[in-house]
Amino acid sequence: MTKKDELKKRLSEEAQNNSITCEKARALAEEMQVPYDEVGTMADELRIKIRACQLGCF
């Protein structure tokens, strides 16, 4: 499984009702050692909304 596939899987698992908090998205990026914008791009592809954004990362 590629890192992109793993990110897609993990993001889908973490999202509830097609959304995820900024805090969880940032934690996932750090855990998987990928840039925040990569998580944001994947969230867009999966139509997952990042909510409660704290720093404007996404």
N, C-alpha and C positions, 0 to 999 in steps of 0.2 A: 504494500500500500504506500503510495507516495505521500509526502507531507501535505500536499494540497488535498488529497482524498481524506487524510486523517483530520485536517482542519474542517473540511466540509462535514464529516461525520460528527465531530465533537461540537461544532457550532449548532448543528441540527438537534443534537441531544440536549444542549444547554438551553436552547430557545423554548419558550413557553408561549403558546398562542402567537407564534410568528414574531416574537420580540425577545430581546435580551437586554439586560442593563449594560450600561457603559462599563461599570465596574467588573462585571463578569466577562465582557468582551476583552477588556484590557488584561485581566488575569489569565484568560485563555491564550492571548497573544504572548504574554510573558512566559507562561508555562511551556508553550510550544516553540518558543524562541523564534517568533515571526513578527514582522513589523505590524503596527496597529492598522495601517492602511490595507494590508493584506487581509486582515480579519474583516475590515469594513467592506472591501470589495467582494469578499465571499458572502458576507451577509446580504449585500445588494443582489448578488446572483441568486441566492436562495430566497430572496424577498423576505428577509428577516430584518425587522426594524430595531435599531439600537436606540434605546430610550434612556432617559435620565442621564444624559451626557454631561459629564462634569468638567472636562477640559477642552472640549471641542475637537477631540482626537478623531472622531468619526463623522 
